[in-house]
Every structure is written in C-alpha cells, then in structure tokens.
Amino acid sequence: MKNADVIIVGAGPAGLMLANELSLAGVRPLVLERYPHRRDTPKAGGLGGQILELLRYRGLLERFQAACTGPVPAPRFPFGGVHLDFTRLADPPLHALPLPQQQLERLLDEHAGELGVDVRRGHEVIGVNQDDAAVTVDVRGPDGPYQVNARYLVGCDGARSRVRDWAGIPFPGITYPEVNRLGQVTLPDSVTVLGNGDLDVPGFGTIRTGFTRTDQGLLGVGSSPGAQSVSLYTIEDETTEYDDDVPMTLTELQDSIRRVLGAHLPLAGSTRLSRFTFKARQAERYRVGRVMVAGDAAHLFPATGVALNSGMLDAVNLAWKLAADLHGWAPPGLLDTYHDERHLAGARTMLHTRAQVALRRGHDAAAEALREMFQELLADEQPLRRMGAMVAGADIRYPMPGTNPHPLAGTFAPDLALHTDQGITGVAELLHPARPILLDLADRPDLREAVRDWRQRVDVHTAKTGRRPADALLIRPDAHIAWAAPVDEPAGTATPALREALSSWFGTP
C-alpha cells in the first residue's frame, strides 16, 4: 500500500494546476493519468480570462506568453453569434493567449517536474473507496494493479468523470443537438483576404468576417490582412455522437462549410482542427466527504473560451484549502467553502454561456432583432466592460463571513503598485509564493500586532500606494481579499474584525 497527501485523477490543465498549487503549499500530490502520453487531439486553442491574471500573480505568465508561436489576436471575442469588441478600449477587461491545450499541458507538466510532483501516466483508476479517515484508490498500472491511500481525492478526469460517478454526485443538465467545428487554416492564393478581413472567394463572391447565418447553420470567419492563417467555425444542428479521440479532418471542415454556406471554400492546409458538442451541466456538489471534483468533472459550459479558465481557477481555490487541512490549521468548514465559492462561480459562467445559446440558436426575426439590439448595447463602454468582466470571471465576489464586509472583501485583489523599503513592487509579486498576506498600506502598527499570532501562516508587508483602496488588505493565496480595513479608520477599531477574519480563514493561532 502506497500513500500520498492528495490523489489527483487526471493530468489535464485543472489536474496539473491543482498539483502545482498543492506543491507550492507544501503538500505531496500524486497525479494518476490513464493515458500513457499527453494526447495530441486538438482541444482548446487558447487560454483567457481571470486565470491569466492568476498566472501572472504566480510569476508564470511570461513563460506561457513565450510559448505562443503566433501573434496575440486583437481583443475581439465571439459571444453567441455576435462579438464583444474591445479594440477601442485601452485596458480591455478580457484577454486571451493563443496557446493550444497541448502546449498548455506541456508547460504545466514541466512546472510540475520542477516542483517535484509525481505524475504517473498510464495509471488508470479503477475503483475508489473512502471512509472518515482516508480514500483508498485501486489503480491499474503498467506493472499491474496496486492500491494507494490518501487523505483526499480530487477528480479532474473530465466530462465523463468516473470519480464523480463513484462519489455519487449528480451531474444534471442538457446536451444541445448541434456540432461545432473549428479550424485554424491556410488559404490558397485564389482566396484573397480583403483589407477589412472579408474573404473574396472565386466563383462565389465575398464571405464577410464575423458570423454568417443561413438556414443550414452558422459560419464564423476570423481573419486579418497579412495573417498567415484564418479561423473558420461552423455550427450545424446534428445529433451524431463523435468519438473525441478521432480527430477531425480538413475535408470534414470543408464539407461542413459547404453545407452551411451552400458553396465551396478552397482550403490549403490547417494548423488546428477540432470538433465538439455543447453541454450545459453542473455537478450538484463539488465535494462529498473526502472526494472532490474540479474542471470539466464539475461543469460543462455551452460556449467556447471559458472551460479552461473556470477549471484552473477551481484548482487554485481548492489547493490552499486542502493544504490548510493537511497542515492541521484549517478552521471548521474551510473545505466546504470550495463548493460554496466555485459552485457560485460556475453558476455565473453557466448564466452567460446559456445566454449565448439563446443568442446563437435563434433563427427567426425575433432572434435577429435580439442579436441586433444586443450588439447595439455593446457599443456603449459600460455594458461592454461589464460583459467582458463576466466572461473573464473577474466579476466574482465570494460571500465573506461577518457583518457588513468591506466592498472589496471577496473580490480579486488589484495589482497595486507598492513602494516599500526594498523598492517598488506589486501585489502580484507578493503572491508568487502562494501564501496569505496582510498588506498594510497605512503604516498601522495595531493591525500588524493583531496578526502577530498568525505570522507562521500569514506574511505581513508594509507599503505605500497612490490612492489606497483600503488601509489594509488581508489576501488569501488564491488572490481573493478576505478582509479590508476602511481608509483612515481610527487605530484599534479594526483589530477585532481582523482577528475574526484571520480565525475564519487561517484557523486558531
């Protein structure tokens, strides 16, 4: 019988992110992946939303940016058959990184190796049992069956999660009767990309950039003058069940375009091809005893561009709480807040992705009017920013304990420019080690004294910043603010509330 602190089933982005975060927190994770090698089947083509900020707060974003071989596209994102166009904003609320999932997993895997994480590929979990003290997992490995014990088990094993099934967690929702095909393709010389991004196709005419809707489905075109490749996207109503492990071909994409458009679009080659269906499902519970689920095992959203963001943020939220429990200082109920907070975030993502379904699938005049009106509203900056923050997952405010919490409590900590005795830094740099911090922005000895009994768990930093949003911020390892002191509050007033917040999140001193 072998042992680990936490067993993670699945070495996809959520599982590897969880393993790396646990390792930063001083926990020994074991990752079990049934496939012997990283799969080459194209999946997500990029990473976007709030997870990019979190990676920056861990000091990893530059590494991920360096792995991008193509140019970062303009900040213009599809949303249910229309577009969120942030190109006129100097500081868009939503960003994306064109990093195919295979490369993303490679980078996370490399980081896991640097942290000493035990990732076992070709080891399939075939049974799970839990009691009040531990979880026992039956594994079929290359050298035969074995068992491994751990205090906790996290299923990051995808949409068809067996961990979720073994834990008896319901996964209600629906599958939409449509098939989506996406390709990053090159075009022959006979097809011209015009100055506005439209395609001039011989024998047919112009295919405009953006979305073209026909009685047979939807065609999306994303291109720019001088670009080496073009993004093509089709949606057709179809109930065929495809095997995810059987890759889509260029001919299949071309045939889909012909059915939707009623014309032949010549294609020269491809750098990425993928096919997928849309589901709207969310696990009723993210935790049952010592078993938890994250990523696609916990939620499936009926829109592109949000699954990786949501799943990797699940992992970041869960990791420090598991570590607190394993290190023996977690306050009662801390692990339950994983479900409370991330189920809330998942429901928020489900809200806007289901809204995209309604915008996308309507075919009558009323649906066309809805899309036109929605696009018109997005011409105004305030609703455009609000939608961008919602899609990014940046508008989440977790519920905080206590009466009348500060407006910043529960939100993602802003990356303030900080002036310290050691020089200029930022909140992002302070969170590289993934430890809780008390950030004193008003030189408050009373607050620094209040946290003294937690100094083994909470790092204290004193700094100045322009137009400080609070006198002090208590920031969790996942970069969310647990507590804040109002600006210019009298000394000693906030001490009891700070100690209460420290106890609520970081246990008895």
C-alpha positions in Angstrom: 0.0 0.0 0.0 1.4 3.4 -1.1 0.5 6.7 0.4 0.1 10.4 -0.8 -1.4 13.5 0.7 -3.8 14.1 -2.2 -4.5 11.9 -5.2 -5.5 13.8 -8.3 -7.2 11.8 -11.1 -6.4 13.4 -14.5 -3.4 15.2 -15.8 -5.3 17.8 -17.8 -5.0 21.6 -17.1 -7.1 21.5 -14.0 -5.3 18.5 -12.5 -1.8 19.8 -13.2 -2.7 23.2 -11.9 -4.0 21.7 -8.7 -0.9 19.6 -8.3 1.4 22.6 -8.8 -0.6 24.7 -6.3 -0.6 22.0 -3.7 3.2 21.5 -4.1 3.7 25.3 -3.6 1.7 24.9 -0.3 4.0 22.1 0.9 1.7 19.1 0.1 2.6 15.9 -1.7 0.2 15.3 -4.6 0.1 12.2 -6.7 -1.4 12.6 -10.2 -2.8 9.5 -11.9 -3.5 9.7 -15.6 -4.9 6.8 -17.6 -3.3 7.8 -20.9 0.4 6.8 -21.2 1.3 10.1 -23.0 0.0 13.6 -23.4 -2.7 13.5 -26.1 -2.3 15.3 -29.4 -6.0 15.5 -30.1 -6.7 19.3 -30.5 -8.9 20.8 -27.8 -8.9 24.3 -26.6 -6.9 26.7 -28.8 -6.1 29.3 -26.2 -6.3 30.5 -22.6 -8.3 33.5 -21.5 -10.0 35.3 -18.6 -9.0 35.7 -15.0 -6.6 32.7 -15.0 -4.2 34.8 -17.0 -4.0 37.3 -14.1 -3.6 34.4 -11.6 -0.7 33.0 -13.6 0.9 36.5 -13.5 0.4 36.6 -9.8 2.4 33.3 -9.6 5.1 34.6 -11.9 4.3 32.2 -14.7 2.6 34.3 -17.3 5.8 35.3 -19.1 6.7 31.6 -19.6 3.3 30.9 -21.1 3.5 34.0 -23.3 6.9 32.9 -24.6 5.4 29.6 -25.7 3.0 31.3 -28.1 4.2 31.0 -31.6 1.5 33.2 -33.2 0.6 36.8 -32.6 -1.8 37.6 -29.8 -5.1 38.5 -31.6 -6.9 41.7 -31.2 -9.3 41.7 -28.2 -12.4 40.7 -30.0 -14.3 37.7 -28.8 -17.3 35.7 -30.1 -20.4 35.8 -27.9 -23.4 33.8 -29.0 -23.2 34.8 -32.7 -22.2 38.4 -32.0 -18.9 39.9 -30.9 -17.5 41.6 -27.8 -15.2 44.1 -29.4 -12.7 45.6 -27.0 -10.3 47.1 -29.6 -11.3 50.7 -28.8 -10.6 50.2 -25.1 -7.1 51.0 -23.8 -7.5 48.5 -21.0 -9.8 45.6 -22.1 -11.4 43.6 -19.3 -10.9 40.4 -21.2 -7.7 39.0 -22.6 -6.7 35.8 -24.4 -3.5 33.9 -25.1 -3.3 31.8 -28.3 -1.9 28.7 -26.6 -3.2 25.3 -27.8 -4.1 23.0 -24.9 -1.3 20.6 -25.8 1.3 23.3 -25.2 -0.5 24.5 -22.1 -0.4 21.0 -20.6 3.3 20.6 -21.6 4.1 23.9 -19.7 2.1 22.8 -16.6 3.8 19.4 -16.8 7.2 21.0 -17.0 6.4 23.2 -14.0 5.2 20.1 -12.1 8.5 18.4 -12.8 10.4 21.4 -11.4 8.3 21.3 -8.2 8.9 17.5 -7.8 5.2 16.5 -8.4 4.7 12.7 -9.0 2.8 12.4 -12.3 2.1 8.8 -13.3 0.9 8.4 -16.9 -0.6 5.1 -18.0 -2.0 4.5 -14.5 -5.8 4.1 -14.6 -8.0 4.4 -11.5 -10.5 1.5 -11.5 -12.0 1.9 -8.0 -12.4 4.4 -5.2 -13.5 3.9 -1.6 -13.5 6.4 1.2 -14.1 6.4 5.0 -13.8 9.0 7.7 -10.0 9.0 7.7 -8.8 8.3 4.1 -9.5 7.5 0.5 -8.3 4.2 -1.0 -7.8 4.0 -4.7 -7.4 0.9 -6.9 -5.1 1.5 -9.8 -4.2 -0.5 -12.9 -0.6 0.5 -13.9 1.9 -0.7 -16.5 3.3 -3.2 -14.0 -0.1 -4.4 -12.7 -2.7 -3.4 -10.2 -1.9 -1.7 -6.9 -3.6 0.4 -4.2 -2.7 3.9 -3.0 -4.1 5.7 0.1 -4.5 9.5 0.6 -6.3 11.9 2.8 -8.2 13.4 -0.1 -9.0 12.6 -3.8 -9.8 15.1 -6.5 -11.4 14.1 -9.7 -10.1 16.2 -12.6 -11.0 13.4 -15.0 -13.2 15.3 -17.5 -16.8 15.3 -18.6 -17.2 11.5 -18.2 -15.7 11.6 -14.8 -15.7 8.2 -13.1 -14.6 9.8 -9.9 -17.8 11.9 -9.9 -19.8 8.7 -10.6 -18.1 6.7 -7.8 -18.8 9.6 -5.4 -22.5 9.6 -6.4 -22.5 13.2 -7.4 -25.5 14.1 -9.8 -24.5 15.9 -13.0 -27.8 17.4 -14.3 -28.1 19.4 -17.5 -28.6 19.0 -21.2 -26.7 18.4 -24.4 -27.6 20.7 -27.3 -28.3 19.0 -30.7 -25.5 20.7 -32.6 -22.0 20.0 -33.7 -19.3 22.7 -33.7 -16.3 22.5 -36.0 -13.3 24.8 -35.6 -10.2 25.2 -37.8 -7.2 27.4 -38.0 -6.5 27.1 -41.7 -4.3 28.4 -44.5 -5.9 29.5 -47.8 -4.8 29.0 -51.4 -3.7 32.0 -53.4 -7.1 32.0 -55.2 -8.8 33.2 -52.0 -8.0 36.8 -51.0 -8.2 38.3 -47.5 -9.5 41.8 -48.0 -8.5 44.9 -46.0 -11.5 44.6 -43.7 -10.9 40.9 -43.1 -13.5 39.6 -45.5 -12.7 36.7 -47.8 -13.0 37.1 -51.6 -13.8 33.6 -52.9 -13.6 32.9 -56.7 -17.0 31.8 -58.1 -18.8 32.8 -55.0 -18.0 36.4 -54.0 -17.4 37.8 -50.6 -17.7 36.0 -47.2 -17.7 38.6 -44.6 -15.6 38.4 -41.4 -17.7 37.6 -38.3 -20.7 35.5 -38.5 -22.8 34.4 -41.5 -26.1 32.7 -40.6 -28.0 30.5 -43.1 -30.9 28.1 -42.8 -28.3 25.3 -42.5 -26.3 26.7 -39.7 -23.7 29.3 -38.8 -20.3 30.1 -40.3 -17.8 32.2 -38.4 -14.7 33.8 -40.0 -11.9 35.4 -38.2 -9.1 36.9 -40.3 -6.9 39.9 -40.7 -4.9 41.3 -43.6 -1.4 39.7 -43.9 -2.2 36.9 -41.5 -0.8 33.5 -42.3 -3.9 31.7 -41.2 -7.7 32.2 -40.8 -10.1 30.9 -38.2 -13.2 29.1 -39.5 -16.0 28.0 -37.3 -19.2 26.2 -38.2 -22.3 25.2 -36.2 -24.8 22.7 -37.6 -27.8 21.1 -35.9 -26.8 17.4 -35.7 -27.2 14.6 -33.2 -24.3 12.4 -34.3 -22.1 11.1 -31.4 -18.5 11.5 -32.3 -15.5 9.9 -30.6 -13.4 12.6 -29.1 -10.3 10.6 -29.8 -11.0 10.5 -33.5 -9.5 13.8 -34.9 -11.4 15.9 -37.4 -10.0 16.2 -40.9 -9.7 19.2 -43.2 -12.2 17.6 -45.5 -14.8 17.3 -42.7 -14.5 21.0 -42.0 -14.7 21.8 -45.7 -17.8 19.7 -46.1 -19.4 21.4 -43.2 -18.7 24.8 -44.7 -20.2 23.7 -48.0 -23.4 22.5 -46.2 -23.8 25.8 -44.2 -22.7 28.2 -47.0 -24.0 26.3 -50.0 -20.7 26.9 -51.7 -17.1 25.5 -51.9 -14.4 27.4 -49.9 -10.9 26.2 -51.0 -8.6 25.4 -48.1 -4.9 24.8 -48.4 -4.0 23.3 -45.0 -4.5 23.5 -41.3 -2.7 24.1 -38.1 -5.5 23.2 -35.8 -8.8 21.2 -36.3 -11.3 20.3 -33.6 -14.9 19.2 -33.2 -17.1 19.4 -30.2 -20.7 19.5 -28.9 -22.1 21.9 -26.3 -23.4 20.7 -23.0 -24.8 22.7 -20.0 -24.1 20.6 -16.9 -23.0 21.4 -13.4 -22.4 19.0 -10.6 -24.8 19.4 -7.7 -22.0 19.1 -5.2 -18.3 19.7 -5.7 -17.4 17.8 -2.5 -18.6 14.5 -1.0 -16.6 13.7 2.1 -13.0 13.3 1.1 -13.7 13.3 -2.6 -13.9 16.5 -4.7 -14.4 17.3 -8.4 -12.9 20.2 -10.4 -12.8 21.4 -14.0 -14.9 19.5 -16.6 -15.7 16.9 -14.0 -17.6 19.7 -12.2 -19.1 21.7 -15.0 -19.6 21.8 -18.8 -20.5 25.1 -20.4 -22.3 25.6 -23.8 -19.8 28.1 -25.2 -16.1 28.3 -26.1 -13.3 30.1 -24.3 -14.4 29.6 -20.7 -13.8 26.0 -19.6 -10.0 26.2 -19.0 -10.4 29.5 -17.2 -13.0 28.1 -14.9 -11.4 24.7 -14.3 -7.9 26.1 -13.5 -9.5 28.6 -11.1 -11.3 25.8 -9.4 -7.9 24.2 -8.7 -6.4 27.4 -7.3 -9.3 27.9 -5.0 -9.2 24.3 -3.7 -5.4 23.8 -3.3 -4.7 26.2 -0.4 -7.7 24.9 1.5 -6.7 21.3 1.1 -3.2 22.3 2.2 -4.6 24.1 5.3 -6.5 21.0 6.3 -3.5 18.7 5.8 -1.2 21.0 7.7 -3.7 20.9 10.6 -4.7 24.6 10.9 -7.8 24.8 8.7 -10.8 26.3 10.6 -14.0 24.3 10.6 -15.9 24.4 7.3 -13.0 25.7 5.3 -13.1 22.9 2.7 -16.8 23.4 2.3 -16.2 26.9 1.0 -14.6 25.3 -2.0 -18.1 24.2 -3.1 -19.8 27.4 -1.9 -17.4 29.7 -3.9 -16.7 27.7 -7.0 -20.3 26.4 -7.5 -21.3 30.1 -7.3 -18.6 31.0 -9.9 -19.7 28.0 -12.1 -23.4 29.1 -12.0 -22.3 32.6 -13.0 -20.4 31.2 -16.0 -23.4 29.0 -16.8 -25.6 32.0 -16.9 -23.8 33.9 -19.6 -23.0 30.7 -21.6 -26.7 29.7 -21.7 -27.5 33.3 -22.7 -25.1 32.7 -25.6 -27.1 29.6 -26.6 -30.3 31.8 -26.8 -28.5 34.4 -28.9 -26.8 31.8 -31.1 -29.6 29.3 -31.8 -32.5 31.6 -32.7 -33.4 31.6 -36.4 -36.5 33.8 -36.6 -36.9 37.5 -37.0 -37.3 38.0 -33.2 -33.9 36.3 -32.7 -32.3 38.5 -35.3 -33.7 41.6 -33.5 -32.4 40.3 -30.2 -28.9 39.9 -31.6 -29.0 43.4 -33.3 -30.2 45.0 -30.1 -27.6 43.2 -28.0 -24.8 44.3 -30.4 -26.1 47.9 -30.2 -25.9 47.9 -26.4 -22.3 46.7 -26.6 -21.4 49.9 -28.5 -21.5 51.6 -25.1 -18.4 51.2 -22.9 -20.1 50.4 -19.5 -22.1 47.3 -20.7 -19.2 46.2 -22.8 -16.9 46.3 -19.8 -19.5 44.5 -17.7 -19.9 41.7 -20.2 -16.1 41.4 -20.5 -15.6 41.0 -16.8 -18.4 38.5 -16.6 -16.9 36.3 -19.4 -13.4 36.6 -17.8 -14.8 35.5 -14.4 -13.4 38.8 -13.0 -16.7 40.0 -11.6 -17.0 37.2 -9.0 -17.3 38.3 -5.4 -17.3 35.4 -3.0 -19.5 35.7 0.1 -17.5 36.7 3.2 -18.2 36.0 6.8 -19.1 38.7 9.3 -21.4 41.7 9.3 -21.1 44.4 6.6 -17.9 43.2 5.0 -15.9 45.8 3.1 -16.9 46.2 -0.6 -13.5 44.7 -1.6 -13.9 41.6 0.5 -14.4 38.5 -1.7 -13.0 40.2 -4.8 -9.8 39.5 -6.7 -7.0 41.7 -5.3 -5.9 44.5 -7.6 -2.2 44.6 -8.6 -1.4 47.8 -6.8 2.0 49.5 -7.4 3.7 49.3 -4.0 6.5 51.4 -2.6 8.4 49.5 0.1 11.7 49.9 2.0 13.1 47.4 -0.6 11.9 49.4 -3.6 8.9 49.3 -5.9 6.9 46.0 -6.3 3.3 45.0 -6.8 0.7 42.7 -5.2 1.3 40.2 -8.0 5.0 39.7 -6.9 4.0 39.3 -3.3 1.7 36.4 -4.2 4.3 34.4 -6.1 4.8 32.0 -3.2 1.1 31.4 -2.9 0.9 32.4 0.8 -1.7 34.6 2.6 -0.6 38.1 3.1 -1.6 41.1 5.2 -0.8 44.2 3.2 -0.5 47.3 5.4 -1.0 50.3 3.3 -1.3 52.9 6.0 1.5 52.0 8.4 -0.9 50.6 11.0 1.0 49.1 14.0 -2.3 48.0 15.5 -3.1 45.7 12.6 0.5 44.3 12.4 0.2 43.5 16.1 -3.2 41.8 15.6 -1.7 39.4 13.0 1.4 38.5 15.1 -0.1 35.2 16.4 -0.6 34.1 12.7 2.9 35.0 11.4 3.7 31.3 10.7 0.8 31.3 8.2 0.4 34.9 7.1 3.1 37.1 5.6 3.0 40.8 6.6 4.1 43.5 4.2 4.0 47.3 4.8 3.9 49.5 1.7 2.5 52.8 0.3 0.5 53.1 -2.8 -1.2 56.0 -4.6 -4.9 56.5 -3.7 -5.0 53.4 -1.5 -8.3 51.5 -1.7 -8.1 50.5 2.0 -5.8 50.9 5.0 -5.0 47.2 4.8 -5.9 44.1 2.8 -5.9 40.5 4.0 -5.3 38.5 0.9 -5.8 34.7 0.5 -3.4 32.6 -1.5 -5.9 32.5 -4.4 -5.5 36.3 -4.6 -9.0 37.0 -3.2 -9.4 39.6 -0.5 -10.6 38.0 2.8 -10.9 41.3 4.7 -10.1 45.0 4.3 -9.8 48.0 6.7 -11.6 51.2 5.6 -9.4 54.2 4.7 -8.4 56.4 7.7 -10.3 54.2 10.2 -9.3 55.1 13.8 -6.5 52.9 15.2 -7.7 49.9 17.1 -11.2 50.0 15.6 -10.5 47.3 13.0 -8.5 44.9 15.2 -11.3 42.7 16.4 -12.7 42.3 12.8 -9.2 41.5 11.5 -8.7 38.8 14.2 -12.1 37.4 13.3 -11.2 37.2 9.6 -7.8 35.6 10.4 -9.6 32.9 12.5 -12.3 32.4 9.9 -9.8 31.7 7.1 -6.5 30.7 8.7 -7.6 28.9 11.9 -6.8 29.2 15.6 -3.5 31.0 16.2 
